[in-house]
Amino acid sequence: MTTTQPQVLELQQQKLEVQKHRAQRQPSPTIVGNCYKVGKKIGEGSFGVIYEGIHIHSQIPCAIKFEPRKSDAPQLKEEYKTYKILKGSVGIPNAHYFGQEGLHNILCLDLLGPSLEDMFDLCNKKFSVKTVCMCAIQMLTRIESIHERDLIYRDIKPDNFLIGKIPNKSEGSTDILANHSLEAPHMTSQIYLIDFGMAKHYRDPKTKVHIPYREKKSLSGTARYMSINTHLGREQSRRDDLEALGHVFMYFLRGTLPWQGLKAATNTEKYEKIGEKKKTTPIKELCEAFPEEFGIYLSYARKLKFEEEPDYNYLRGLFLNVLKKRDQTNDGVFDWMWILDRQIKGRERKRDHYAQKQQQQELQQKQQLQQNLHQKPPQLEKNYQLLEMQQNKQSELTNSNIEIGTFIPLSSNTTADNGIGLNSIGKTVTQEINSQNINFNNIKNHHQKDSNLMVKNSAKNEENFSNNDVKTDENNNSKFITTRINHTQDLLVQQPCNLSNEQKHQQQLSQNQCANETVNPKPTKRKNFFRCFPCGSKKD
């Protein structure tokens, strides 16, 4: 039983998938080629894995490709030879080292920036006409350089066209793009072409004899962009690279191609459906709503004969003409540069905002520290609170004593009929309190002692009082005081000072009547009232 061409292609792809997974499972060495240090992973392909690396001595960054040595279709060795052939061409990276490390083949190349596919995703799957024209001019020039070295590329796709990057030793990688280190100030407008694993000679380098036309060839390349002749199994030549480029240009303009997203049970059926859709889609329909030069380019590429040499200058002129019609120039400013610039400025604004916020927090902390230095210590503040509570309690107790009864003794030279009012009594009391500095607690104790003494001497005191003279013992004046100076003054203020003549007469009669009565209360039974001196009336 013979296998058909699509079946062979499918088997080859399955083997490549297995080899890729094996390469991913196998750890890479830390140092390769005696001078290249392996860093983080930045990509992978059908051949294996790509790591970021750096030269130990020169500190120049590089890309290191790993391929299993037991691969059924090794590519790195042939790719290294192709890089040597293309050495010195504009837009082609340099190959620094090829060798074997353990179970892998190693290839060290210049480290570049992200791919056009990455930039396309960054721009939301749509490029402007200007960006597509500028890309087309450079991509055509890269393919022309390869064709001049007697090679055809055979794997045209946006993933293999990379943006150049200026090495910057002082700055590390950034996360603007997931798999590459790139910052807008360190980008170049130059586009590079990489991955020559499927490149092939289309003519003899010495004799310049073109390879013969053949059919029933296996598919090689990416189905989305490959030429119609490649789908038909025909030998590829320079025309097929140009047609694949045309499909990439329309992909950039449209965002998608009509043959994307087709469903099929197997890859073989899918490739057949894609090829059929390409043949049945008219160029006019494919390029509708876009400058006619893109349709002219695609028609030109499909009409080329197998060995015919393309007119690269004419094709580049088509895209320059588009820019001229739109009053634009090939200035190297692509769509993604604006987006990356906004991202970097936005990140700088966030960084500045964060720094400003930190400064404000530090200033607030300093101000809070200064306030804490001027504040009272917690223990001292607590002592102040306790002292205030004690003063409040004493004030409440004093108010209760005033309600029970207040003894206001008269001095020895004062009599009721002399007309001495309460103001003069208050002055005397104030002077006596200030001179003796009597404590409230001592006053209370003296009051209790003097109450007992007053009972014993009540008879003697009655004889000493006359109708007009009320004499008191000056030595016992301070013992009858039961309130502090503040409450005494409050009591004096509350006494009626401005009395009418009739009220004064009634008060004089009351004082004369009280002069004949006993001064001291009768403490036979303890009650909650005392006789007020000098009138002797009961107060609750």
Residue pairs with C-beta under 8 A, 6 or more apart in sequence:
3 11
5 216
5 217
5 218
5 219
5 233
6 219
6 268
6 271
6 272
7 268
8 218
9 218
9 219
9 267
9 268
9 271
10 266
10 267
10 268
12 72
12 73
12 218
13 46
13 267
15 72
15 73
16 46
16 47
16 73
17 46
19 47
19 48
19 68
19 70
19 71
19 72
20 44
20 45
20 46
20 47
20 48
20 49
22 68
23 48
23 49
23 66
23 67
23 68
23 104
24 44
24 49
26 68
26 103
26 104
28 38
28 49
28 51
28 64
28 66
28 101
28 104
29 38
29 101
29 102
30 37
30 38
31 37
31 38
31 56
32 38
32 53
32 64
32 97
32 99
32 101
32 106
32 108
33 97
33 99
33 101
33 106
33 108
35 55
35 56
35 57
36 53
36 54
36 55
36 56
36 62
36 64
36 96
36 97
36 108
37 53
37 54
37 55
37 56
38 51
38 53
38 64
39 51
39 52
39 53
39 54
40 51
40 52
41 49
41 50
41 51
41 52
42 50
42 51
42 52
42 63
42 179
42 180
43 49
43 50
43 179
44 50
45 195
47 65
47 67
47 71
47 75
47 76
47 197
48 65
48 66
48 67
48 68
48 71
48 104
49 65
49 66
50 63
50 64
50 65
50 66
51 63
51 64
51 66
52 61
52 62
52 63
52 64
52 111
52 173
52 181
53 61
53 62
53 63
53 64
53 108
53 111
54 60
54 61
54 62
55 61
55 62
55 96
59 169
60 167
61 111
61 167
62 96
62 108
62 109
62 110
62 111
63 108
63 109
63 110
63 111
63 112
64 106
64 107
64 108
64 109
65 76
65 106
65 107
65 108
65 109
66 104
66 105
66 106
67 74
67 75
67 76
67 104
67 105
67 107
68 103
68 104
68 105
69 100
69 103
69 104
69 105
70 103
74 105
75 197
75 198
76 98
76 105
76 106
76 107
76 197
77 98
77 105
78 196
78 197
78 199
79 95
79 107
79 195
79 196
79 197
79 199
80 95
80 98
80 107
82 151
82 196
82 199
83 92
83 93
83 94
83 95
83 109
83 196
84 95
85 149
85 151
86 92
86 145
86 146
86 149
86 151
86 196
87 94
87 95
89 145
89 146
89 149
90 141
90 142
90 145
90 190
91 138
91 141
91 142
91 145
91 190
91 191
91 192
91 193
92 142
92 145
92 192
92 193
93 109
93 110
93 112
93 192
93 194
94 109
94 110
95 107
95 108
95 109
96 108
96 109
96 110
97 106
97 107
97 108
98 105
98 106
98 107
98 108
99 105
99 106
100 106
109 194
111 165
111 167
112 162
112 163
112 164
112 165
112 192
112 194
113 162
113 163
113 164
113 165
113 180
113 182
113 187
114 162
114 163
114 177
114 179
114 180
114 182
115 158
115 159
115 160
115 161
115 162
115 163
116 135
116 158
116 159
116 161
116 162
116 163
116 191
116 252
117 157
117 158
117 159
118 177
118 179
118 180
119 163
119 334
119 335
119 336
120 126
120 127
120 158
120 252
122 177
122 336
122 339
122 340
123 335
123 336
123 339
125 255
125 256
126 252
126 253
126 255
127 135
127 252
127 253
127 335
128 335
129 253
129 290
129 291
129 322
129 326
130 323
130 326
130 328
131 252
131 334
131 335
131 336
132 249
132 252
132 253
133 319
133 320
133 322
133 323
133 330
134 189
134 319
134 323
134 330
134 332
134 334
135 161
135 191
135 249
135 252
135 334
136 245
136 249
136 297
136 316
136 319
137 316
137 319
137 320
137 330
138 190
138 191
139 161
139 191
139 193
139 245
139 248
140 242
140 245
140 312
140 315
140 316
141 312
141 316
142 161
142 191
142 192
142 193
143 153
143 156
143 193
143 241
143 242
143 245
144 312
146 152
146 153
146 193
146 199
146 241
147 202
147 238
147 241
147 310
149 205
150 201
150 202
150 203
150 204
150 205
150 208
151 196
151 199
151 200
151 201
151 202
152 199
152 200
152 201
152 202
152 236
152 237
152 238
152 240
152 241
153 193
153 196
153 198
153 199
153 241
154 198
154 199
154 200
154 220
154 221
154 236
154 240
154 241
155 195
155 197
155 198
155 199
155 220
155 221
155 222
156 221
156 222
156 225
156 226
156 241
156 244
156 245
156 247
156 248
157 221
157 222
157 224
157 225
157 244
157 248
158 248
158 251
158 252
160 193
160 194
160 195
161 191
161 192
161 193
161 194
162 191
162 192
162 193
162 194
163 182
163 187
163 188
163 190
163 191
163 192
164 187
164 188
164 189
164 190
164 191
164 192
165 181
165 182
165 186
165 187
165 188
166 186
166 187
166 188
168 183
168 186
171 183
171 186
172 181
173 181
174 181
174 182
174 183
176 182
176 183
176 340
176 343
176 344
182 340
183 340
183 344
184 337
184 340
184 341
184 343
184 344
185 344
187 337
187 340
189 332
189 333
189 334
198 220
198 221
200 236
201 211
202 210
202 211
202 236
202 237
202 238
203 209
203 210
203 211
210 237
210 306
210 307
211 235
211 237
212 235
213 234
213 235
213 306
213 307
214 234
214 235
215 232
215 233
215 234
215 235
216 233
217 233
217 234
217 235
217 236
218 233
219 226
219 230
219 231
219 233
219 271
220 230
220 236
221 230
221 244
223 231
223 270
223 271
223 274
223 275
224 247
224 251
224 257
224 259
224 260
224 274
225 244
225 247
225 248
225 251
226 240
226 244
226 247
227 236
227 239
227 240
227 243
227 244
227 301
227 302
228 243
228 275
228 278
228 279
228 302
229 236
229 239
229 240
229 243
230 236
230 240
231 271
231 272
231 274
231 275
231 278
231 279
232 275
235 306
237 306
237 307
238 304
238 308
238 309
238 310
239 301
239 302
239 304
239 305
239 306
239 308
239 310
242 300
242 301
242 304
242 310
242 315
243 298
243 301
243 302
245 301
246 294
246 297
246 298
246 301
247 257
247 298
249 294
249 297
250 257
250 286
250 287
250 290
250 294
250 298
251 257
253 290
253 294
254 290
257 286
258 277
258 281
258 286
259 273
259 274
259 277
259 278
259 281
262 270
262 273
262 274
262 277
263 270
264 270
264 272
264 273
283 295
283 298
283 299
283 302
284 295
286 295
286 298
287 294
287 295
287 298
291 322
291 325
293 318
293 319
293 321
293 322
296 318
297 315
297 318
297 319
300 310
300 314
300 315
301 310
304 310
320 330
323 329
323 330
376 384
394 440
398 440
398 483
398 484
398 487
399 487
401 444
401 482
401 483
402 483
402 487
402 491
403 540
404 528
404 529
404 530
404 539
404 540
405 482
405 529
405 530
405 532
405 539
406 482
406 483
406 488
406 491
406 532
407 447
407 480
407 481
407 482
407 530
407 533
408 425
408 429
408 480
408 533
409 472
409 476
409 477
409 480
409 481
409 533
410 420
410 425
410 428
410 470
410 472
410 534
411 428
411 472
411 474
411 477
412 471
412 472
412 473
412 474
414 420
414 424
414 425
414 428
414 470
415 468
415 469
415 470
416 468
416 470
416 511
416 512
416 514
416 515
416 534
417 468
417 469
417 508
417 511
417 512
421 497
422 492
422 495
422 497
423 492
423 497
425 492
426 488
426 489
426 492
429 481
429 488
430 485
430 488
430 489
432 477
432 478
432 481
433 481
433 484
433 485
433 488
434 485
436 478
438 478
438 481
440 484
443 478
443 481
443 482
443 483
444 482
446 478
446 479
447 479
447 480
447 482
449 479
450 476
450 479
450 480
451 521
451 523
452 523
453 476
454 461
454 519
454 520
454 521
454 523
455 520
455 522
455 523
457 520
458 518
458 519
458 520
458 522
461 518
461 519
461 520
462 518
462 519
464 471
465 471
465 515
465 516
465 519
466 515
467 512
467 515
467 516
468 512
468 515
470 515
470 534
480 533
481 488
483 491
496 503
499 507
510 535
511 534
511 535
514 534
514 535
514 536
515 534
517 536
518 536
519 533
519 534
519 536
520 531
521 530
521 531
522 531
528 540
529 538
529 539
529 540
530 538
530 539
531 537
531 538
531 539
532 538
532 539
